[in-house]
Amino acid sequence: MTQFEVPAIVPADPEASTSDLLRIRVQKTPDLALFSVPDGAGWRDITAKDFETAVIALAKGFVASGIQPGEKVGFIAQTTYEWSLVDFALFYAGAVMVPIYETSSPAQIRWIMEDSSAIALMVESPEHFARVDEVRGDLPLVREVWQMHLGAIDTLTAKGVDVEDAEIERRRNLAVGSDIATLIYTSGSTGRPKGCVLTHSNFVELSRNSAKALDDVVSMPGASTLLFITTAHVFARFISVLAIHAGVRTGHQPDTKNLLPALGSFKPTFLLAVPRVFEKVYNSAEQKAESGGKGKIFRAAAAVAVEHSTLLEEGKKVPFSLKLKFKLFDKLVYGKLREAMGGNVAYAVSGSAPLGARLGHFFHSLGVVILEGYGLTETTAPATVNLADKSKIGTVGPALPGVGIRLADDGEIEVRGINVFKEYWNNPEATAAAFHDGWFRTGDLGSFDSEGFLTITGRKKEIIVTAGGKNVSPAQLEDPIRANSIISQVVVLGDQKPFISALITLDPEMLPAWLSNNGLPADMSLQDASTNAAVRDEVQRAIDRANKTVSRAESIRKFTILPVEWTEASGHLTPKMSIKRNEILKDFAADIAEIYSTTTHTTTTPMG
C-alpha cells in the first residue's frame, strides 16, 4: 500500500472556531480591504473591520429572531458578498448554515431542509422563494423564510439593535474545534444527497495550513481573487474562508456571462475555477481568432506555448528558434489573453475534474500557473494541490500539510487528516461504509509518482468492463474529448458490451461561432447539428485524438450525438456540472441500445 503523509506545519488549536479567523484578521489588519463590491463601473472596498461590524449587526438580527445556538439555517443564494456576510453572521450567532444550491428543485430543497432539521431559511430571489413555497407545507420545523430581495438583511439588522455585543461574543465562543461548523450536502451524482458534517477544526486547521503551503499565492502583494463558482459548493466556500484568514481581497461575479468585464475591472491576482472554465476561455479565444481570419496563428501560438512549457517543466533547454517564436506570440496572442483576464492573474486553482496537460501548459505559457488540486465535500475541498514552488502539470499535486493520502490495493484513494469530515448527518451506516481503518474512502482511483504527486485515473464505480474483460476508465477518454470547443458533455459506454462507444452532447454556447467559422448557418438547431456531416466530422476528430491515448480495445468505435442539452434542470448534471451517469444511462437507454444493434446507421459513426 503506497502512502504519503505530510505533517501539519501550524500547531493545532482545538478551541478555535471559524469565527476566530475573522476576529484575528480584524485585530491584525482592521483597515485592510477584505472585500470589494460592485459600484457602478468599478468596485467599492469593504475593510475587515467594517465587514465584522456588518457581521455582528446581522448576527444580532438572527438572535432577535429567536435563532438558538446549534440550530440550522438553510441558505439559497448566488455567489455574492452577502454570501460571506450571512455565513459569518450565522457563525457569530452560534448557528449552523446548511447551504443549498441556487439551482435546486423544490424536492431537493425539501429533502435537505427536512433531513437537516433546519428551522429557518434565507433565500435571495423571488424564484428561490417560489420553489421553497411549493414545499413549505411539508416543512413543519421551518419557522422563518427570509427573502433578501425584500430587504431581509436590512430588516434583520434593524431588528437586532437591542441585542448586546456581549451576547454575540458569548455565542461566538460557544463552539470549539470539534463542533459542527456547517452541514454541506453532496451533489447527489449517485443518489440522494448526504449531509457532510464539517467541523470548525476542518476549516480552521485547513485554512491555517493551506495559507502556509500556498503562501506565494495568498500573500503576494495586493493578493485578490474574483469568485464566480457557487459558494454553496465546498470548493468556493473553503476559499472564501481561507481568503478571510489570509487577508485576500475578494470580489464576486455570479453571472459568468459578465465574467470577462468583471475580470478586466477587478484585476485579480489569482482565480478559482473548474476545468470547464479554462476550456471555454481557450475555445472562445480560438473561435474568435478563427472568425477574424487568424485561426492558423492562434493554433501555432498554442502549439508553441505547450512545447515551451513542457520543455521548461522537464528542465530541458529551450531552442533559440522556439524562444523567438514564443516572444513573438507573447505579443500577438498570450499578452492579449492575459489582459482579458485582468492582466494580474498569476495563479489559478483548479479542481472538481481533471484539467489536462495541454491546457495546463498553455496557460503556464501565458504566465498563469494553474495549481490543480483534488478533494471532495468530505475533505473540506482540498486534500492535495500543486504548490507555486512544487508543481507538476497533469497531476493534482502532493498532500497538503496535515493530510495523509494512500492507495488501497485496488488503487482507491484514501484520505485522513485535518480536513476529513466528522460523519454523514443522521446516516451511521453510510459513515461506517465510508471509512477503512480510520481512512476516508474517496471512491476515486489514482497513482503516485516517486515524489508523492497524485494523478487521478478514474472513478472506482465507473470502471467499465467490456464483454472481452477489458477494464476501461471512462474519464481517460471523456476528458480530452470534452476539450473540443463544440462538445459539451461525453459519456463513455461499454460495460459488458463488445466494444466502447459514447454519447455526445453539443455546446450551445460555442456551436454558433464554430458553425459560422465553418461556413454553416450560425442559428442551426441542436437537432440539425447532431446529424450535420461537418459537425459529425469534427466530433469524430475529437474522438480520434482521444483514441490515440488508449489501446485498440479501449478505443471508442461508435458514437451518437444527442439533439439535446444535459443540464442540472434536466436531471443529468449535478450543481458542479458533473454528469449523473446512472440517470443518463437510464434516460437514454434506447439510444444506447441502438448503438449496439447491428442496424445502427443514422446516428453513429464507426471509428475512422
N, C-alpha and C positions, 0 to 999 in steps of 0.2 A: 504494500500500500504506500503510494507516494504522498508525502505530506510536507507542507511548508507553513510555518507559523512565525509571525512577526510580533515580538513583544511590544506592548504599548509604550509610547515614549512620553506620555503625560501621566503622572500619578493619578489613580482613580480617586474620585470623591463621592462616596456612596450617599452623602447627604444632599448633594446638589440636584436641583431640578432645572428643567429647561428655562424657566423664567429667570434663573440666576445668570444665564448667558446674556440676557438683555440688561439686567441690573449692573453687571460688571462692565459691560460695554459703555453704559451711560457714565459710570464712575470714571472710566479711563478717558473717554473722548466725548464729553457731552455735546460738543458743538460740531462733531463730525456729521456730514450728510450721510445718513444711513439709507434714505430712500429718496427717489425723485419721482414726482407725479406729473402727468401731462398738464401743461399750462399754455394754452394757445398753440403756437407752433413750436414751443420749447418745453422745458421741464423746470419744475419748482422743487427745490430741495427741502427735505424734512430731516432735521437733526435727530441724533439719538435721544437727546433729552425731550424734544418735542414729541417724538414717537412714543416714548414711555409715558409722557403726560396724557396723550390721547388713549393709550392702552389702559391706564389706570382709570380714566374717566369712563370708558366703556365697560370695564370690569365692574365698576360701581353700579352701572345700569343693570348688568346681569344679576348682581347681588340684590338690588332693589326689586327686581322682577321675581325673586324667590329661588334663583338657581343656587343649589346647595353644593358644597364641596363633594367631588366624586361623581356628580350627576353628569350624564352625557347629553351633548347638544349636537344635533346634526347641522351641517353647513353645506349649502349648494351655491357655488359662485364661480365666476370666471377668474382667471389669473390677473388680479389687480392688487394695488396697495392695500385695499380693505381686507384682502385675504389674510395678510400677516397681522393686520390690526385686530381682527376678530380672533385669530389664532392665539395671539399673546394675551389678549384680554381674557380669554377663557382660562389660559394658564394662570393668570394673576387672580382670577376669581376662584381658582381651585377646581374648575370643571374640566371635563374631558371632551375634546372635539371628536366628532365622527364625520369625516369628510365624505361627501357623496359627489360623484362625477356629475357635472352640469348637464351631461347628455343622458343621464339615467332615466329609464322609463318609470311610470308610476309603480309598476310591480317591483322594480328593483329598489325604488325609494322605500316602499312599504317593507320589503324584506330587511333592509339594512336598519331602518328605524325600529322595526319590531324586534329583530334579533339582538340589537344592541341595548334595548330598553331605554332608548333616548327619550327625554321628557320635553324637549323643545327643539325647534328647527329654525334656522335663518336661511332665507332664500334671497337671491339677488334680483331676479326679474319676474315680470308677470307670468311669463311662460313657465318658469320654475314653480311658481305658486299654483298655477293651474294644474300641473302634474301632481303636486302634493295634495291639492284639494280633491282630486279623484279618489285618493285613498285615505283621506283624513279620518273618515268614519271607521276605518279598520285599525286606527292607532289610538286607542283609549288613553295611553300613557302620555301622549303629547298634550302639554298644557298651553304652549305658545307656538305660533308661527310668525316670526318677524319678517317683514318684507323691506329689503334695502331700497328698492325702487320707490317706496313710500316714505323714505326717511327714517328707517328703523334705527340706524346708528345714532343719528342726532336725537331721536326721541329717547332712546335708552340712556344716552349721555346726560340728557336733561333730567331724566328720572332718577339718576343716581347721585345728584349733587349733595344730598344729605348723608350719604354713606361716608363714614370716617376713613381716612387714609390707613389708620391702624387696622381696620377690618380687612382691607385688601392685603396689607402686609402679612397679617395673620394667615389668611387663606393661601397666599403665595408660598408661605413657608411650610404648609402642611405636608406637601408631597416630598418624598425622598426618592433617591435614585431607583429603587426597586418598584416604585408605584407606577401605575399606568399613566402614560402621557397622552396617548391618543389610540383610537381604535380604527385602523385602516382596513377596509375590506379589499380582498384580492379582486382582480378584474373579472374573474369568473370564466376564463377561457376553456376550462374543463369541467364546468358545473356551477352550482350555486356558490356565490362569493362567500369566503370565510373571513371572519374578523380577526386580524392580526393585532395582538396586544403588544404595542411598542412602549417601552418604559422611558422614564426620564433619563436613566443612565444610557440607554441606547442612543438618544440624541446628544446628551452632554459629552459622554466619553468619545463617541464617534466624531463629533464636531471638533473637539479639542485635539484629537489625534490626527484627524484629516487636515486640519488647518496647519499643523506642523509638516505633515507629509506633502501638502500642496502649497507650501509657503510661497514659492515662486509665483503661483497663480493668484492667491488671495491677498498677498502682502505687497504686490508690486505697486509702485506709486500710482495713486488715483484708481486703485482697483475697483472695477464696477462690472455689473452684469445686467442684462436685459432678459427677464424671464418671459417666456411665451408658451411653454408647455404647461399643462394643467397642474396647478399646485395641489389638487386633490390626490394626485399620484405621489407616492413616496419619494420619487426621484427629485422633483422640483421642491417638494416640501422640505426635504433634508437640506437642499442647497439654500433655501430661504433662511433656515435656522443657522446654517453654517455662516452665511453672509452676515447675519447679526452678530454672531460670535466674533468673526474675523474683521468686522468693520468694513465690509464691502458695500458700496453704494448700489442699491438695487432699483431697477425700474421694471415696469410690466407692460406687455402689449398682448392682450388676449386674442386679437384678431390677426391671424398670420398673414392675411391679405395686405395688412398695413405694416408688415414686419420690416421691409427694406427702408421705408421712410423713417420708421422709428429707430432703426439701427443708425441711419445717417445722422439723426439729430442727437441721439443719446450717446453714441460713440463708446460702447462698452469695451472693456479690456479682455473679457472672456465671456463665452456663451455656454449655455447648457442646451443640448438638443439630442434628438433621436436621429439615427442614420437617415431616415427618410427626408429630413430637412436638408442635410448635406447633399443628398442625391438630387433634390429639387433645385438647390442653388446651382449645382453643376449643370443639370439638364436644362434649366432655364437659360443659363448663360450660353450653352451650346446652341440651343434653338434660336436665341436672339442673334448670335453670330451667324448662324445659317441664313436667317431671314435677311441679314444685312450683306450677304454675299461673302462673309468671312468665316464660313464654317471650316474650310480647309486650314486656315490659320489657327483657329481655336483648337482643332484636333491635333495639329502639330505641336501647339503650345502645351496641350495636356500630356502628350507623349513625352515631351522634353521634361516637363515637371515631374512625372512619375520616374523617369530614368534618373534624373538629377537627384531626387530624394532617396531613391533606392541605393545609389552609389554612396551617398553620404552616410546612410544608416549602416551600410555594410563596411564602412571605413575604407572604401576604395578611393582611388584618385579620380577626380572628375576631369575628363579630357578637355583640353583647351577649346576645341570646337564646340563642345557641349556647353562650356561656360559662356561662350559668346552667344549661342542660341538662347541660353537661359536669361542672359542680360537683356537681349532684345525682347523676348516675350514678357519679361518682367514689366517693361514699359508698355507694351502693346496689350497685354491680357491680364497678367497677375495683379498689377497695380490697380487696375480698374475694378477688379473684383474685391480687392482689399478695401477700396474706397466705398464700394456698395455696401460693405458690412460695417461701415463707420470709420474705417481707417486705423482703429486702435486695437482690433482684436488680435491678441497674441496666442490665446489658448481657447480650446473648446473641449468641453467634457461631453462625451458621447456614451449613451447607454441604451438599454432596452432591447437592442438587437445588434447583430454583427455589422460593422461598418464596411469592411472590405479593404484590402490593402491598396487598391487603385485610388480610391477616394482619400485614404489616409495620406498617401504620398502626394497626391495632387494638392491638397490643402496645406501640407507641410511646405511645399514649394512656394505657396502664397505667403508664407510667414505665419501660418496658423497651425500650431501644434495641437492635433486632436488627441486628447487623452481618453482613450477608450477604456471603459470600466465595465464591471459586471456586478449585479446584485439583484435582489428581489425585495418585495414588500417585507418578507420575513427577515431580511438582513438590514432593514432600515435604509435601503438603497445600496450603497457601495460595500462590496466585500473585497474587491480588487480594483485597482486603477493604475494606469500608466502615469508615471510622475514626470515632471518637467525635466528632471536630470536623469531619469531612468525610464526610458520609453522604447517600446518595440512595436512598430506598426504591424497590425494583423493579430496582435494579442490583446487581452483585456488587462494586462499588467500583473504585477505581483500583489500579494495580500497587503492590505492596509495595516498600519501598526495596531496591535490589539486584536488581530484577526488571524485565525488559522484556516487553511484550505487543505483538504486532502481528497484523493481519488479512491473510491471504493474499487474492489476487484473488477467490477464491470464498467469502470470508468466514470461512475456517477460522482459529481462534485458534492462534497460535504463541507459544511462551514461551522465553525464555532468562534465565539469571541464576544467583544463588547457590543457588537451590532446585532446579534441574533435575538429575535423576538422572544417573548416570555411564553406565549401559548396562543392557541386559537380560542377565541371567545366562545364559551359555552359548548366546546367541542373537544372533550378529553380524548376521544378515540382518534380524531384527526391529529391531535397534538402528539399522542404516543406514536402514531404511524410516521410522523414527520421527523423523528429523531432516531439516531442509531448510536448508542454508546455516548450520548451527550452531544453528538454532531447533528446538525440540521441537514436533512437530505433534500437537495435542491431539485432533483428530477432532471437536471441538465448533465450532459456529458462533456468531458473536457480532457485536455492533456497539458502537461507541463514541459517546459524546456529545462535545461540544467540549472538556470538561474531562478527558477520559480515563477516564470511568466506563464500565465494561464491562457490557453486557447479554448474557446467553446467549440465543440464539434457537433453538437446536436441536442435534441430533447429526448430523454430516455423513452417516454411513452409514444414518441412519434417515429421511432425507428421502423422502417418498412422492411419486411422480409418477403422477398418475391417467391413465386412458386418454385423457383430454382434454388431457393435457400440463400440468396444473396442479401446481406444486410445493407440497407441504404439509409443515409441520414438526409431527410428532405431539405434541411437548411443549407446543406452544401451546394445544392442546385438552385434553390429558391432565391437565395440572397443575390448571387450575381445576375440572375435573370431580372429580378426586380429593379436592378440598377438601370435598366433601359428606360429611356425617357417616356415612352408611351405605355409602359406596363405598370399597372397599379399593384396588383397582387398576384401571387402564384401559389398554387397548392399542388405539390408533387404527390402522385398516386402510385399504387402498385403492390399493396400488401396482398400476398397470396395470389398475385396475378402473374402472367407470363412475362410481362415487361413493364418498364416505368413509363408513366405518362404524366400529363399536367393539365390542370385547369388554369386558365389565364383570364384576368380582367384588365381592361384598358383604363388609363388615367385620363379622366375627362378634362382635367386642367391642362395637361401637356399635349393632349392629342390634337387640338385645333392648330397649334403652331407647327407641329410636325406635319400635319396634312397640308397646310399652306406651303411649307417649305418643300414639299414633295409634289407640288402641282395638283393637289386634290382639294375639294371643297372643304373649307375650314369648319363648316357647320354640319359636317357629316354626322349622322346619329351613331350611337354605340352599336345599334343593330346592324347598320350598313357597314360600319368599320370592322365589325367582327368577321365579316365574310369578304372584305376587300382584299384583293390579291397583294397589293403593295404593303398593307398593314400586316398581313399574314407572313409575308416575306421578312419584314422587319422583326417580327416576333420569332420567326424561325432562326434568324441570325443571332438573336439573343440566346436562344436555346442551344444553338450550335457552339457558341462561345462557352456556355456553361458545361456542355457535354465534354469539352476538351479537358476539363479538370477532373473527370472521373473515368472509370473503366467503362468498357462497352456494356457490361451487364448492368451498370448503374445509370446509363445514359437514358435520356428521355426520347422515346421512339415516336410518340404521338402527343398532340395537344389539342385542346379545344379552347377557343376564345369565346367567352360567355358575353352575351349582349347586355350585361347588367353591371351595376357597380356594387361591390361589397362595402357596406358601411356599418357603423355601430347601430344605426336605426334599423337596418335590415336584419340585424341579429348575427352578422357574420364577422364583425370585428369587435375587439374589446376597446375600452376608452383610450388605451395607449396604442391603438391601431395594430394590435397583434391579431392574427387570424384565429377564429374559432373553428378549428379543423373538424371537430366532430359535427358541428352544425352544418358546415359546408358539405361534408360527405353525405349527410342525411338529405339536405335540401336539393342537392344536385346529383342524386343517385341515378336518375335517368340519363343524364349527360355522361356520367362515368360508365354506366352500362353500355352506352353507345360506343364509347371509345374502345371497349374490349369486345365489341361484336365484330364479326367478320365482314359486316356490310357497311362499316363506317367510312364514308367518303366525303360528306359535305362539310363537316366542321373539324376534321382532324387532318393533320399533315404528317406523313411519315418522316422520320429524321432524314435530312438531306434531300 
